[in-house]
Amino acid sequence: MNLFTVICSLSLLFLPVVAGPIGSFQTKCEDFRKGVQTFDTQRKAVVNIAEFLPVGTTIDRTAEGGNASCAAWVVPPVPVPVCRVNLRVQTSEESSVEIEVWLPEQWTGRILSIGNGGFGGCVPYADIEYGTYYGFATISTDNGHSGMSGGAFYRQPQVLEDFVWRAFYTGVVLGKDVVKQFYGQAHQKSYYLGCSTGGRQGWKAVQSYPDLFDGVVAGAPAIPYNGLIPWAAFALKTLGLNISNAALNLDDWKQVRSKVLEQCDGLDGATDGILEDSRQCKPDMKRWQCSSDSKGWCLTPAQLSAVEVLFKPLVVDNTVIHAGAAHGDEVRLIQGLYGPLYNDWIDEWFRYVVKEDLSWTKSQFSLQDALQSVRLNPFNIHTFDTDISAFRDRGGKVIHWHGQADEYLSITNSDQYYEAVSKTLKASPKELDKFYRYFRISGMGHCYGGPGTNILGQGYGMAVSNNPDDNILLRIVEWVEKGNAPEVLRATKLVNDDPRQGIAFSRKHCKHPKVNKYRGIGNGKDEAGWRCV
């Protein structure tokens, strides 16, 4: 059982269930289907489900005909009474999107849209429940196809366009209509929460549809998209396609991590195995190269070259494909690279989208393939537009966060985007702070996990309290509605990443460009000993 499963299944330790009366709300929900069926005849919307869900109900998507690959996403019991509305909406002659709109009995007047993950064909029910717990009418979609595979994109440009932007956009627009009809009034504020693919979707809204949201939380965004998967293919081709016969085995990478920590761990004032600023870590790798008098572990010139190239920008024909990996947790990086997710992403992106060749394999990858991916940029999936002045000018707020030990999407890409926005808008960090704040979370993996603090309210089961200081969703509300902008994000580490064992420690993470420095005692566990400088 992985960390996500454990936290979701035990999330009620952190989010107490709120019960409510059934009464007229249930009747209103069950009657709603009759009226809403005609709310958007132009888009040919069909309401599949309009049902009341009392506290404790569990959704069984497999029984409802959902894709089996989505079963890995645990759906906890419903925490508050809601009216669940499920729609199918046609987006073209060849494509459609499934939309879920969950309407809590105790509505705050807010809307929350939830992003997807990976190739994004599974509705994130757990995070929908997270939103409804806090009184948001909550919306999400299947991104225009069913299941986690990208096979649906093969020679189906309309389905691919849904994945890139249209399914998400359609879900928000129609979801707002459903909310208005159900409650009899329009929402007051609209928010967004997502990580990974969901982080990219959040930035797509900021860049292209600035009127959709008042506040956006975009975590570990998959941007610039077109270079992410080619970089992984390049890394595997450089190191070896299988860890069993790669240039370095896992034990070698454990040594690499140890050597990196020897040179970089103390730069922040604490020797705790966590790098507070991955950009400051520039280890002298030449010291690891074998020589005639080497004793113990060392790297051959070929091995050293393979390691060095991963942490440099990947450039092909003067085109930057990827900003390169960051130091933070080299073992996690390699485990992610050789894991099933990356391998599936590489195969499916190139087979179904870039090459449109079902026989393509990673062994065929070349740097020209990387260039082809970047130049193809279907429907601007790159999501790297840096003029976000329209979002700024309408008063929108965005919190951008990224784990520095991300094993899938390197934080270097988020660093690159922040700097590019600053340059395009000719805005200093102080000026950007008025609407865009960026936080680099030390020791955090991809969206959660990692050796550092990694629970900050980013989804269901990922919150230790209802205090905005510990909860990024409530923090964006505080900023938008009360003007209380975050100077730090506070995150928490669980003992052995297990909620049953309680909290190990918490740490505040600085708003970029400030960085954490330790002035306390011990090995960094004294939260009050950290200062943003």
C-alpha positions in Angstrom: 0.0 0.0 0.0 1.6 3.3 -1.1 1.6 6.6 0.9 -1.3 8.1 -1.2 -3.5 5.1 -0.5 -2.7 5.1 3.2 -3.3 8.8 3.7 -6.6 8.8 1.7 -8.0 5.8 3.5 -7.1 7.2 6.9 -7.8 10.8 6.0 -10.6 11.2 8.5 -7.9 11.3 11.2 -7.2 14.8 9.9 -10.5 15.8 8.4 -13.4 15.1 10.8 -16.7 14.1 9.2 -19.4 16.7 9.2 -22.9 15.2 9.2 -26.0 17.1 8.1 -29.7 16.6 7.7 -31.2 14.9 4.7 -34.6 16.5 4.3 -35.4 18.8 1.4 -31.8 18.8 0.2 -32.1 15.2 -0.9 -35.4 15.9 -2.7 -33.9 19.0 -4.4 -31.0 16.9 -5.6 -33.1 14.0 -6.9 -35.4 16.5 -8.7 -32.5 18.4 -10.2 -31.9 16.0 -13.0 -35.3 16.7 -14.6 -34.5 20.4 -15.0 -30.8 20.3 -15.8 -31.1 18.0 -18.7 -31.8 20.9 -21.0 -29.3 23.4 -19.6 -27.0 23.2 -22.6 -28.6 21.7 -25.6 -26.0 23.3 -27.9 -23.3 21.1 -26.4 -25.6 18.1 -26.2 -25.1 17.6 -22.5 -26.5 14.5 -21.0 -27.0 14.1 -17.3 -26.1 10.5 -16.3 -26.4 10.8 -12.5 -28.0 13.3 -10.1 -28.0 11.6 -6.7 -27.9 12.5 -3.1 -24.8 11.1 -1.2 -25.1 11.0 2.5 -22.1 11.0 4.8 -20.1 7.7 4.6 -21.2 6.8 1.0 -18.4 5.3 -1.1 -18.4 5.7 -4.9 -17.7 2.5 -6.8 -16.7 3.6 -10.3 -15.9 0.1 -11.5 -19.5 -0.9 -10.8 -20.6 2.2 -12.7 -18.6 1.1 -15.7 -15.5 3.1 -15.0 -12.1 2.2 -16.5 -10.3 -0.5 -14.4 -7.0 1.5 -14.5 -8.7 4.2 -12.3 -9.3 1.7 -9.5 -5.8 2.5 -8.1 -7.1 5.9 -7.1 -8.7 5.3 -3.7 -12.2 6.9 -3.2 -12.7 7.5 0.5 -16.2 7.7 2.1 -18.0 11.0 1.4 -17.3 13.4 4.3 -20.3 15.7 4.0 -23.8 15.5 2.4 -23.6 16.3 -1.3 -25.6 16.2 -4.5 -23.5 14.5 -7.1 -24.2 15.4 -10.7 -22.4 13.5 -13.5 -22.7 14.7 -17.1 -21.4 13.6 -20.5 -20.8 16.5 -22.9 -19.9 16.3 -26.5 -16.8 18.4 -27.4 -16.7 17.6 -31.1 -18.1 15.0 -33.5 -15.5 12.6 -32.3 -15.0 13.4 -28.7 -16.8 14.0 -25.4 -16.0 14.7 -21.7 -17.4 13.3 -18.5 -17.9 16.0 -15.9 -18.5 15.6 -12.2 -20.1 18.4 -10.2 -20.5 17.8 -6.5 -22.7 20.2 -4.6 -22.4 20.3 -0.8 -25.5 21.0 1.3 -23.5 23.6 3.3 -22.2 25.7 0.4 -19.9 28.7 1.0 -20.6 30.3 -2.4 -17.2 29.1 -3.7 -16.4 26.9 -6.6 -13.3 24.7 -6.7 -12.0 23.0 -9.9 -9.7 20.0 -9.5 -7.0 19.0 -11.9 -6.0 15.6 -13.2 -2.8 13.5 -13.1 -0.6 11.7 -15.7 -2.4 11.2 -18.9 -5.5 12.2 -16.9 -8.4 9.9 -17.8 -9.5 9.3 -14.2 -11.8 11.6 -12.3 -10.1 12.5 -9.0 -12.9 11.7 -6.6 -10.9 11.9 -3.4 -9.9 15.5 -4.2 -13.5 16.4 -5.2 -14.5 15.2 -1.7 -11.7 17.3 -0.2 -13.2 20.4 -1.8 -16.8 19.6 -0.7 -15.6 19.1 2.9 -14.7 22.8 2.9 -17.9 23.9 1.4 -16.8 24.3 -2.2 -19.0 23.2 -5.1 -16.4 21.1 -6.7 -15.8 20.2 -10.3 -13.5 17.8 -12.2 -13.5 15.7 -15.4 -12.1 12.6 -17.0 -10.1 14.9 -19.4 -11.9 13.6 -22.4 -11.0 9.9 -22.3 -11.3 7.0 -19.9 -8.3 5.5 -18.0 -4.7 6.4 -17.5 -3.3 5.3 -20.9 -2.6 7.7 -23.7 -3.7 5.2 -26.2 -6.9 7.3 -26.7 -4.8 10.0 -28.4 -3.6 7.7 -31.3 -4.8 9.5 -34.5 -7.5 11.1 -32.5 -6.7 14.8 -32.5 -10.0 15.8 -31.0 -9.4 13.6 -28.0 -5.9 15.0 -27.7 -7.2 18.5 -27.8 -9.6 17.6 -25.0 -6.7 16.4 -22.9 -4.6 19.5 -23.6 -7.3 22.1 -22.6 -10.8 21.6 -23.9 -12.1 19.0 -21.4 -10.9 21.0 -18.4 -12.2 24.3 -19.8 -15.6 22.7 -20.7 -15.9 21.2 -17.2 -15.3 24.6 -15.5 -17.7 26.5 -17.7 -20.5 24.0 -17.6 -19.9 23.2 -14.0 -20.5 26.8 -13.1 -23.8 26.7 -15.0 -24.8 23.6 -13.0 -23.9 25.3 -9.7 -26.0 28.4 -10.6 -29.0 26.3 -11.5 -28.8 24.1 -8.5 -28.3 26.8 -5.8 -30.3 29.5 -7.7 -27.5 32.0 -7.6 -24.0 32.4 -9.2 -20.9 31.6 -7.2 -19.0 34.4 -5.5 -15.4 33.1 -6.0 -13.8 30.5 -8.2 -10.7 28.5 -7.3 -8.4 25.9 -8.7 -6.3 23.1 -7.1 -4.0 20.7 -9.0 -0.6 19.1 -9.2 1.5 17.6 -12.0 -0.8 17.4 -15.0 -3.2 19.3 -12.7 -0.5 21.9 -12.2 -0.2 22.3 -15.9 -3.9 22.7 -16.2 -3.8 25.5 -13.6 -1.2 27.4 -15.5 -3.1 26.8 -18.8 -6.1 28.6 -17.2 -3.8 31.5 -16.0 -2.2 31.9 -19.4 -5.1 31.4 -21.7 -8.3 31.8 -19.7 -7.6 34.4 -17.1 -11.3 34.9 -16.2 -11.9 31.3 -15.1 -10.5 31.6 -11.6 -9.9 34.1 -8.8 -7.3 32.0 -7.2 -5.1 29.2 -8.5 -2.9 26.7 -6.7 -0.6 25.0 -9.2 1.8 22.3 -7.8 4.7 20.6 -9.6 3.3 21.7 -13.0 4.1 19.5 -16.0 5.6 22.5 -17.9 7.2 23.0 -20.4 5.4 19.8 -21.4 7.0 18.9 -24.7 10.4 18.5 -23.2 9.6 16.5 -20.1 9.1 13.1 -21.6 11.9 13.4 -24.2 14.3 14.3 -21.3 13.3 11.0 -19.5 13.9 9.1 -22.7 17.2 10.8 -23.2 18.2 10.0 -19.6 17.3 6.3 -20.0 19.1 6.1 -23.3 22.2 7.6 -21.7 22.2 5.5 -18.6 20.8 2.3 -20.0 17.2 1.2 -20.6 17.2 -1.3 -17.7 18.6 -0.6 -14.3 20.0 -4.2 -14.2 22.6 -3.4 -16.9 22.7 0.4 -16.6 25.9 2.5 -16.4 25.2 2.9 -12.7 23.1 0.5 -10.5 21.0 1.6 -7.6 23.8 1.1 -5.1 25.9 3.5 -7.2 23.2 6.1 -7.0 23.0 5.7 -3.3 26.7 6.5 -3.2 26.1 9.5 -5.5 23.5 10.8 -3.1 25.8 10.3 -0.2 28.6 12.2 -1.9 26.2 15.0 -2.9 25.1 15.4 0.7 28.7 15.5 1.8 29.2 18.6 -0.3 25.8 20.3 -0.1 23.8 19.2 3.0 25.3 21.7 5.3 24.9 24.7 3.0 21.6 25.6 4.7 23.0 25.3 8.2 21.5 21.9 9.0 22.8 18.4 8.3 19.5 16.6 7.9 19.7 15.0 4.5 17.4 17.7 3.0 18.6 20.4 0.7 16.9 23.7 1.3 18.0 25.2 -2.0 18.8 22.7 -4.8 20.2 25.6 -6.9 23.1 26.1 -4.5 24.2 22.5 -4.7 26.9 22.3 -7.3 29.0 19.3 -6.3 32.4 18.8 -7.7 31.8 15.4 -9.4 35.3 15.1 -10.6 36.2 14.1 -7.1 34.3 10.9 -7.6 36.3 9.7 -10.7 38.4 6.6 -10.3 42.2 7.1 -10.3 45.2 4.8 -10.0 45.2 5.1 -6.2 41.4 5.1 -5.6 40.2 3.2 -2.7 36.6 2.2 -2.3 33.7 3.5 -4.4 34.4 5.6 -7.5 33.1 6.2 -11.0 34.7 5.5 -14.3 35.0 8.4 -16.8 32.0 6.9 -18.7 29.9 6.6 -15.6 30.9 10.2 -14.5 29.9 11.6 -17.9 26.5 9.8 -17.7 25.9 11.3 -14.2 27.0 14.8 -15.2 24.8 15.1 -18.3 21.6 14.5 -16.3 22.1 17.7 -14.3 22.8 19.9 -17.3 20.3 21.5 -19.7 19.4 19.3 -22.6 19.9 21.4 -25.8 19.4 20.1 -29.3 20.1 22.4 -32.4 20.1 25.4 -30.1 16.7 24.5 -28.7 16.4 24.0 -25.0 14.5 20.7 -24.5 14.7 20.5 -20.7 16.4 22.5 -17.9 18.1 19.4 -16.5 17.6 17.5 -13.2 18.1 19.1 -9.8 20.1 17.7 -6.9 17.8 16.9 -4.0 17.4 13.1 -3.9 19.2 11.3 -6.6 18.0 7.9 -5.5 14.3 9.0 -5.8 15.2 10.4 -9.2 16.5 7.2 -10.5 13.7 5.1 -9.0 11.2 7.3 -10.7 13.1 7.2 -14.0 13.2 3.4 -14.1 9.7 3.0 -12.6 6.5 2.1 -14.6 5.1 5.6 -14.8 8.0 7.1 -16.7 8.3 4.0 -18.9 4.6 4.2 -19.9 4.7 7.9 -20.5 7.7 7.6 -22.8 6.2 4.8 -24.8 2.8 6.3 -25.1 3.7 9.9 -25.8 6.0 8.9 -28.7 3.9 6.0 -30.0 0.5 7.7 -29.9 1.3 11.4 -30.4 4.8 12.3 -31.7 5.5 9.4 -34.0 2.0 7.9 -34.5 3.8 4.5 -34.7 2.6 1.7 -32.6 5.9 -0.2 -33.1 8.1 2.6 -31.7 10.2 1.7 -28.6 12.6 3.6 -26.3 15.6 1.9 -27.9 14.8 3.9 -31.1 14.9 7.3 -29.3 17.2 10.0 -30.7 17.7 13.6 -30.0 15.9 14.5 -33.1 12.8 12.8 -31.6 13.1 15.2 -28.7 13.2 18.1 -31.1 10.2 16.7 -32.9 8.2 16.6 -29.7 9.0 20.2 -28.9 8.2 21.5 -32.4 5.0 19.5 -32.6 3.5 21.1 -29.5 -0.1 19.9 -30.1 -2.7 22.5 -29.2 0.1 24.4 -27.3 0.4 21.7 -24.6 3.8 23.3 -23.9 1.9 25.6 -21.5 4.8 28.0 -21.2 3.3 31.3 -22.2 4.9 33.9 -19.9 2.7 37.0 -20.5 0.2 36.5 -17.7 -0.6 40.1 -17.4 -4.3 39.5 -18.1 -4.6 37.3 -15.1 -2.8 39.9 -13.0 -4.8 42.8 -14.3 -8.2 41.2 -13.4 -7.0 40.6 -9.8 -6.2 36.9 -10.0 -3.8 35.3 -7.5 -1.7 32.2 -8.0 0.4 30.1 -5.6 3.0 28.0 -7.5 4.8 25.3 -5.5 7.2 22.5 -6.4 9.0 19.9 -4.4 12.8 20.1 -4.7 13.1 16.3 -4.6 10.6 15.7 -7.3 11.4 12.4 -9.0 9.3 12.9 -12.1 9.2 16.6 -12.9 12.3 18.5 -12.0 11.9 21.8 -10.1 14.3 23.3 -12.6 11.4 23.7 -15.0 9.4 25.7 -12.5 12.4 27.8 -11.7 12.8 28.5 -15.4 9.2 29.5 -15.7 9.2 31.9 -12.8 12.3 33.7 -14.2 10.7 33.8 -17.7 7.5 35.4 -16.4 9.6 38.0 -14.4 11.5 38.8 -17.6 8.4 39.0 -19.8 6.5 41.3 -17.4 9.7 43.2 -16.5 8.6 42.6 -12.9 10.8 42.2 -9.8 10.0 39.6 -7.3 8.4 42.3 -5.2 6.1 43.2 -8.1 5.3 39.6 -8.9 4.4 39.1 -5.2 1.3 41.1 -5.7 -0.3 38.3 -7.6 2.2 35.4 -8.2 4.1 33.7 -5.4 6.4 30.7 -5.9 7.5 28.3 -3.2 10.3 25.7 -3.5 9.5 22.9 -1.0 12.7 21.2 0.3 12.8 17.4 0.4 9.4 17.0 -1.2 8.8 14.5 -4.0 6.3 14.6 -6.8 3.2 16.2 -5.4 3.7 14.4 -2.0 6.3 12.1 -0.4 10.0 12.5 -0.1 12.5 12.9 2.8 11.2 16.4 3.8 7.9 17.8 4.8 5.3 17.0 2.2 1.8 17.5 3.6 0.5 21.0 3.0 -3.2 20.7 2.2 -2.7 19.9 -1.5 -5.4 17.3 -1.6 -7.6 14.8 0.4 -5.8 13.3 3.3 -3.0 15.8 2.7 -3.9 18.3 5.5 -3.0 18.2 9.1 -5.4 21.0 10.2 -8.0 23.4 9.0 -5.6 26.4 9.7 -4.6 28.3 6.5 -1.1 28.2 7.8 -1.1 24.4 7.2 -3.4 24.3 4.3 -2.6 25.7 0.9 -6.2 25.5 -0.3 -7.4 27.6 2.6 -4.4 29.9 2.1 -5.4 30.8 -1.4 -8.9 31.7 -0.1 -7.3 33.9 2.6 -5.2 35.7 -0.1 -8.1 36.2 -2.5 -10.8 37.2 -0.1 -8.9 38.9 2.8 -5.7 40.0 1.2 -3.5 37.8 3.5 -0.8 36.8 1.1 1.5 33.9 2.1 5.1 34.7 3.1 5.7 31.0 3.8 4.1 27.7 3.2 4.1 25.4 6.2 4.4 21.7 5.5 4.5 18.6 7.7 6.4 15.3 7.7 4.6 12.3 9.1 6.5 9.6 11.1 7.5 7.0 8.4 5.0 8.8 6.1 2.2 7.1 8.1 -0.7 9.1 9.5 -1.2 6.5 12.2 2.2 7.3 13.7 1.6 11.1 13.9 3.7 14.1 13.0 7.5 13.9 12.8 8.2 17.6 12.3 7.0 20.7 10.4 8.9 23.3 8.4 8.0 26.7 6.9 9.1 27.1 3.3 10.1 30.5 2.0 8.5 32.5 -0.7 11.0 32.7 -3.6 13.6 34.1 -4.0 14.2 33.9 -0.2 15.8 30.7 1.1 15.8 28.8 4.4 18.8 29.1 6.7 19.0 27.2 10.0 20.0 29.0 13.2 18.6 26.5 15.6 20.0 23.6 17.5 20.3 20.0 16.5 19.7 18.6 13.0 17.0 21.0 11.7 14.0 19.6 13.5 13.6 22.8 15.5 11.0 24.6 13.3 11.6 28.0 15.0 15.3 27.7 14.2 14.7 28.4 10.4 14.8 31.8 8.9 14.0 33.1 5.4 16.9 35.1 4.1 
